[in-house]
């Protein structure tokens, strides 16, 4: 049931429907223009409803980090990618079972993962598609060289229960402005080309080359090897993407509505949103900017967070809110903020909102 926004208890994570629709349509149009499949990462919204909107807009499938997320999204898409290492039996067993019902792929970067997933698939009587992850600069996961990727690919080819589908990478280290990303993306392209050429020389093909991120999303055509991209944050955007120059404040669909609960300390007001709402993530491209952006008071700075308190420095503000007023905060990093909510408030054009569940909240395994 829709409620007026002013009646919703705070802190509340409110999502503007029109902005979400614009963000989804924009990326879908880009993908169509450049013949790139869109496989959005659902870690950002964790919502079956929003995943359904992405599929309806033409997404070829969905990306998840964890098995629990994949199980939730299985009711939305027939094509699922778990872009995260799965090596323990608790995860691989569930993946083997899920692969009986859906087209399921998993990204791997170790022989341990190959063996574990192969065993799980054989036990379940299913087949799991495999993407070999290559590290293109993030230095988090992924093999370092083309030769290592070939060795893993050949191992996959020989493992019953697995199907070699291609290559995955994540250019999450690229935060340069859009017009300055070409050199970094050229390096990504060169690494992928080297691996693909090496695979081909050994009779192996990569039907899928999966990459992309929100900061690089609209420059993905510069990596000619990509067949699909997996941005996640783009559906909502946040202070990271705005301050990085990848969108504008008006493109931020998800905002935390807060109540001012104190102004007792000079040059400060306190909101009812701390780390349990906004998280402690600083803004990647502007770490000095504070713990979020206060829409109504652009000169304010959220200077400190504790669990339930957000301390806002207003020393540079010409005007200030009163205790009891509401303010709106755009978080630095929206993805973990979503995971702290049982429900989001879906705001319609008339300003009213209704709750929608965060279906995959807390599904960390």
PLY file of the C-alpha trace (Angstrom):
ply
format ascii 1.0
element vertex 365
property float x
property float y
property float z
element edge 364
property int vertex1
property int vertex2
end_header
0.00 0.00 0.00
1.37 3.39 -0.99
2.06 5.93 1.74
2.96 9.62 1.61
6.70 10.01 1.93
6.38 12.18 5.01
4.66 9.33 6.87
7.45 6.81 6.31
9.59 6.24 9.42
13.24 7.18 9.06
15.90 6.35 8.21
14.32 5.03 5.02
16.01 4.06 1.78
13.76 5.54 -0.89
14.14 4.59 -4.55
12.73 6.86 -7.26
11.00 4.63 -9.82
11.43 7.04 -12.72
15.19 7.34 -12.18
15.59 3.55 -12.04
13.68 3.18 -15.29
15.86 5.81 -16.99
19.07 4.18 -15.80
17.99 0.72 -16.99
16.85 1.98 -20.39
20.02 3.99 -20.96
22.33 1.00 -20.47
20.05 -1.28 -22.49
20.22 1.17 -25.39
24.01 1.35 -25.13
24.27 -2.44 -25.19
22.04 -2.68 -28.24
24.02 0.01 -30.05
27.33 -1.76 -29.49
26.10 -5.36 -29.71
27.01 -6.05 -26.10
24.84 -8.25 -23.94
23.95 -6.76 -20.57
24.22 -9.11 -17.59
23.61 -6.76 -14.63
25.07 -7.55 -11.24
22.22 -7.97 -8.78
24.45 -7.44 -5.71
23.46 -3.78 -5.96
19.69 -4.12 -5.56
19.21 -7.75 -4.36
15.60 -7.47 -5.55
13.69 -9.89 -7.75
11.40 -7.06 -8.86
14.27 -4.89 -10.05
16.02 -7.86 -11.67
12.78 -8.50 -13.53
12.80 -4.93 -14.82
16.34 -5.43 -16.13
15.38 -8.66 -17.88
12.30 -7.01 -19.41
14.58 -4.26 -20.75
16.63 -6.87 -22.61
19.26 -8.12 -20.18
20.63 -11.48 -21.35
20.92 -12.85 -17.83
21.90 -11.91 -14.32
25.12 -11.81 -12.30
25.40 -12.64 -8.61
28.24 -12.90 -6.11
26.84 -15.57 -3.83
24.84 -18.78 -4.18
22.00 -17.48 -2.03
21.57 -14.55 -4.40
21.55 -16.94 -7.36
18.84 -19.06 -5.73
16.72 -15.94 -5.25
17.23 -14.76 -8.83
16.56 -18.18 -10.35
12.89 -17.27 -10.43
13.64 -14.25 -12.62
16.16 -15.46 -15.20
17.08 -18.73 -16.89
20.71 -17.61 -17.29
22.80 -17.00 -14.16
26.45 -16.17 -13.57
28.06 -16.45 -10.14
31.04 -14.13 -10.57
32.74 -15.18 -7.36
34.97 -18.13 -6.39
33.08 -21.16 -5.07
35.37 -23.78 -3.58
33.67 -25.13 -0.43
31.12 -27.95 -0.43
28.43 -25.80 1.18
28.37 -23.60 -1.92
29.31 -25.99 -4.70
26.65 -28.53 -3.69
23.93 -25.88 -4.04
25.38 -24.72 -7.35
25.32 -28.27 -8.68
21.65 -28.54 -7.77
20.80 -25.15 -9.27
22.52 -26.10 -12.52
19.95 -28.89 -13.01
17.24 -26.25 -13.48
19.04 -23.25 -14.94
21.87 -22.31 -17.26
24.46 -21.66 -14.58
27.99 -20.38 -14.95
30.65 -19.80 -12.32
33.88 -17.80 -12.57
37.01 -19.58 -11.34
40.71 -18.83 -10.96
42.10 -21.96 -9.27
42.37 -25.67 -9.93
40.77 -26.22 -6.52
37.57 -24.55 -7.78
37.61 -26.65 -10.95
37.75 -29.89 -8.99
35.18 -28.81 -6.40
32.65 -27.64 -8.98
33.19 -30.67 -11.17
32.55 -32.99 -8.25
29.40 -31.09 -7.28
28.06 -31.13 -10.83
28.67 -34.86 -11.23
26.98 -35.60 -7.90
23.95 -33.54 -8.93
23.80 -34.91 -12.47
24.18 -31.42 -13.90
26.58 -29.34 -15.96
28.12 -26.08 -14.76
29.50 -23.59 -17.27
32.87 -22.13 -16.39
34.43 -18.73 -17.08
38.15 -18.48 -16.36
38.84 -15.19 -14.61
41.84 -13.12 -15.69
43.22 -10.31 -13.52
43.29 -7.19 -15.71
44.49 -4.82 -12.99
42.24 -5.08 -9.93
44.64 -7.57 -8.27
41.87 -9.18 -6.25
41.02 -12.43 -8.04
41.88 -13.83 -11.44
44.95 -15.48 -12.91
47.84 -13.22 -13.82
48.85 -14.50 -17.25
47.42 -15.89 -20.47
49.35 -19.09 -19.89
47.71 -19.60 -16.50
44.29 -19.04 -18.04
45.07 -21.64 -20.70
46.15 -24.18 -18.09
42.88 -23.73 -16.19
40.82 -23.83 -19.37
42.42 -27.13 -20.39
41.74 -28.53 -16.94
38.09 -27.50 -17.22
37.84 -29.17 -20.63
39.00 -32.45 -19.08
36.69 -32.27 -16.05
33.42 -34.16 -16.28
30.43 -32.08 -15.23
31.94 -28.80 -16.40
31.64 -26.90 -19.68
34.21 -24.32 -20.74
32.26 -21.21 -21.75
34.82 -18.44 -21.79
36.66 -15.73 -19.92
35.72 -13.21 -17.25
37.49 -10.07 -16.06
36.68 -7.13 -13.82
38.26 -3.72 -14.57
37.31 -2.40 -11.14
40.61 -0.54 -10.81
39.64 1.96 -13.52
38.23 5.13 -12.01
39.58 7.68 -14.48
37.05 10.07 -16.02
35.25 8.58 -18.99
37.27 10.55 -21.53
40.50 9.36 -19.94
39.82 5.63 -19.78
41.00 4.65 -23.25
44.61 3.77 -22.30
43.55 1.58 -19.37
40.88 -0.15 -21.42
43.38 -0.69 -24.23
45.51 -2.59 -21.72
42.50 -4.72 -20.74
41.82 -5.40 -24.40
45.43 -6.43 -25.02
45.39 -8.90 -22.12
42.17 -10.47 -23.33
43.43 -10.65 -26.91
46.57 -12.43 -25.77
44.58 -15.01 -23.84
42.06 -15.56 -26.63
44.80 -16.00 -29.22
46.60 -18.48 -26.98
43.40 -20.43 -26.38
42.69 -20.51 -30.11
46.19 -21.82 -30.85
45.36 -24.78 -28.60
41.94 -25.38 -30.13
39.91 -23.68 -27.36
37.21 -21.07 -27.85
35.71 -18.52 -25.49
32.10 -18.04 -26.54
31.67 -15.53 -23.71
34.05 -12.73 -22.72
32.45 -11.07 -19.73
33.71 -7.80 -18.29
32.74 -4.30 -17.37
31.89 -2.18 -14.35
29.72 0.84 -13.71
32.55 3.40 -14.04
33.63 1.87 -17.39
30.17 0.84 -18.58
29.73 3.36 -21.38
33.29 2.90 -22.64
32.98 -0.90 -22.82
32.97 -0.81 -26.64
36.66 0.12 -26.41
37.33 -3.48 -25.33
36.51 -5.23 -28.58
36.75 -8.70 -27.04
33.79 -8.21 -24.70
30.61 -10.06 -25.56
28.81 -8.92 -22.38
29.17 -6.47 -19.48
28.14 -6.77 -15.83
27.63 -3.32 -14.24
25.62 -3.26 -11.02
25.63 0.18 -9.40
24.32 1.87 -12.56
20.73 1.01 -11.67
20.84 3.34 -8.63
24.13 5.27 -8.82
25.65 6.88 -5.72
28.15 9.52 -4.61
30.98 7.38 -5.99
29.60 7.45 -9.51
28.68 11.14 -9.36
31.98 12.36 -7.93
33.80 10.10 -10.37
32.09 11.96 -13.20
30.03 9.02 -14.48
26.57 10.50 -13.84
24.81 13.45 -12.21
23.08 13.77 -8.85
19.71 13.56 -10.60
20.66 10.06 -11.77
20.93 8.80 -8.17
17.73 6.81 -7.75
18.36 5.57 -4.19
18.50 8.05 -1.32
18.26 7.77 2.44
15.63 9.98 4.01
16.76 10.92 7.53
15.45 12.94 10.47
17.50 15.61 12.22
17.53 14.47 15.86
19.92 16.97 17.44
21.60 20.34 16.92
22.98 20.76 20.43
26.61 20.90 19.30
27.75 24.12 17.63
28.00 24.00 13.82
26.55 20.49 13.69
23.34 18.61 13.31
22.86 14.90 13.84
20.78 12.58 11.67
19.29 9.21 12.59
21.49 7.33 10.08
24.90 5.98 11.06
27.00 3.06 9.93
24.02 0.71 10.27
22.34 2.65 7.46
25.03 4.43 5.41
27.96 2.02 6.08
31.44 3.39 6.72
32.57 3.39 3.08
34.27 6.59 2.02
33.84 8.00 -1.47
36.44 6.36 -3.71
37.11 9.36 -5.99
36.76 11.99 -3.23
37.66 10.52 0.14
37.64 13.92 1.83
33.99 14.53 0.91
32.60 12.80 3.99
30.16 9.95 4.50
27.55 10.88 1.90
25.98 13.87 0.16
23.21 15.85 1.85
20.95 16.90 -1.02
19.27 19.87 0.66
22.53 21.23 2.10
25.29 20.74 -0.49
27.85 22.64 1.59
27.29 20.35 4.59
29.65 17.45 5.23
28.80 14.22 7.04
31.95 14.24 9.10
31.52 11.23 11.34
29.37 8.14 11.71
28.74 5.93 14.69
26.23 3.10 14.72
23.04 5.17 14.80
24.31 8.74 14.53
25.42 10.76 11.55
27.25 13.95 12.55
26.90 16.66 9.92
29.23 19.65 9.85
27.31 22.78 8.81
30.05 25.34 9.44
30.08 26.20 5.72
26.30 26.39 5.35
24.38 29.65 5.10
21.21 27.93 6.31
20.62 24.95 8.54
17.80 22.51 9.29
15.86 22.42 12.53
15.48 19.45 14.84
12.65 17.34 13.44
13.30 18.35 9.82
14.02 15.67 7.24
17.03 15.62 4.97
18.04 13.35 2.11
21.42 11.64 1.86
22.94 10.02 -1.21
25.29 7.33 0.13
28.87 6.99 -1.03
28.43 3.32 -1.94
24.87 2.17 -2.41
25.43 -1.60 -2.68
26.19 -2.38 1.00
23.51 0.11 2.07
20.88 -1.97 0.28
22.01 -5.10 2.13
21.24 -3.35 5.45
17.57 -2.94 4.55
14.67 -5.37 4.83
12.77 -3.31 2.27
13.18 -0.35 -0.04
10.54 2.34 -0.47
9.54 2.49 -4.13
8.57 6.10 -4.86
6.11 6.86 -7.63
5.64 10.06 -9.63
3.02 11.39 -7.19
5.56 11.22 -4.36
3.94 8.30 -2.56
5.92 5.14 -1.87
5.39 1.46 -1.12
7.80 -1.09 0.36
9.44 -3.70 -1.86
11.46 -6.50 -0.26
15.23 -6.83 -0.51
14.86 -10.50 -1.38
18.54 -11.48 -1.19
19.41 -9.43 1.86
22.05 -11.07 4.07
22.65 -13.96 1.66
26.40 -14.01 2.03
27.11 -17.64 1.18
0 1
1 2
2 3
3 4
4 5
5 6
6 7
7 8
8 9
9 10
10 11
11 12
12 13
13 14
14 15
15 16
16 17
17 18
18 19
19 20
20 21
21 22
22 23
23 24
24 25
25 26
26 27
27 28
28 29
29 30
30 31
31 32
32 33
33 34
34 35
35 36
36 37
37 38
38 39
39 40
40 41
41 42
42 43
43 44
44 45
45 46
46 47
47 48
48 49
49 50
50 51
51 52
52 53
53 54
54 55
55 56
56 57
57 58
58 59
59 60
60 61
61 62
62 63
63 64
64 65
65 66
66 67
67 68
68 69
69 70
70 71
71 72
72 73
73 74
74 75
75 76
76 77
77 78
78 79
79 80
80 81
81 82
82 83
83 84
84 85
85 86
86 87
87 88
88 89
89 90
90 91
91 92
92 93
93 94
94 95
95 96
96 97
97 98
98 99
99 100
100 101
101 102
102 103
103 104
104 105
105 106
106 107
107 108
108 109
109 110
110 111
111 112
112 113
113 114
114 115
115 116
116 117
117 118
118 119
119 120
120 121
121 122
122 123
123 124
124 125
125 126
126 127
127 128
128 129
129 130
130 131
131 132
132 133
133 134
134 135
135 136
136 137
137 138
138 139
139 140
140 141
141 142
142 143
143 144
144 145
145 146
146 147
147 148
148 149
149 150
150 151
151 152
152 153
153 154
154 155
155 156
156 157
157 158
158 159
159 160
160 161
161 162
162 163
163 164
164 165
165 166
166 167
167 168
168 169
169 170
170 171
171 172
172 173
173 174
174 175
175 176
176 177
177 178
178 179
179 180
180 181
181 182
182 183
183 184
184 185
185 186
186 187
187 188
188 189
189 190
190 191
191 192
192 193
193 194
194 195
195 196
196 197
197 198
198 199
199 200
200 201
201 202
202 203
203 204
204 205
205 206
206 207
207 208
208 209
209 210
210 211
211 212
212 213
213 214
214 215
215 216
216 217
217 218
218 219
219 220
220 221
221 222
222 223
223 224
224 225
225 226
226 227
227 228
228 229
229 230
230 231
231 232
232 233
233 234
234 235
235 236
236 237
237 238
238 239
239 240
240 241
241 242
242 243
243 244
244 245
245 246
246 247
247 248
248 249
249 250
250 251
251 252
252 253
253 254
254 255
255 256
256 257
257 258
258 259
259 260
260 261
261 262
262 263
263 264
264 265
265 266
266 267
267 268
268 269
269 270
270 271
271 272
272 273
273 274
274 275
275 276
276 277
277 278
278 279
279 280
280 281
281 282
282 283
283 284
284 285
285 286
286 287
287 288
288 289
289 290
290 291
291 292
292 293
293 294
294 295
295 296
296 297
297 298
298 299
299 300
300 301
301 302
302 303
303 304
304 305
305 306
306 307
307 308
308 309
309 310
310 311
311 312
312 313
313 314
314 315
315 316
316 317
317 318
318 319
319 320
320 321
321 322
322 323
323 324
324 325
325 326
326 327
327 328
328 329
329 330
330 331
331 332
332 333
333 334
334 335
335 336
336 337
337 338
338 339
339 340
340 341
341 342
342 343
343 344
344 345
345 346
346 347
347 348
348 349
349 350
350 351
351 352
352 353
353 354
354 355
355 356
356 357
357 358
358 359
359 360
360 361
361 362
362 363
363 364
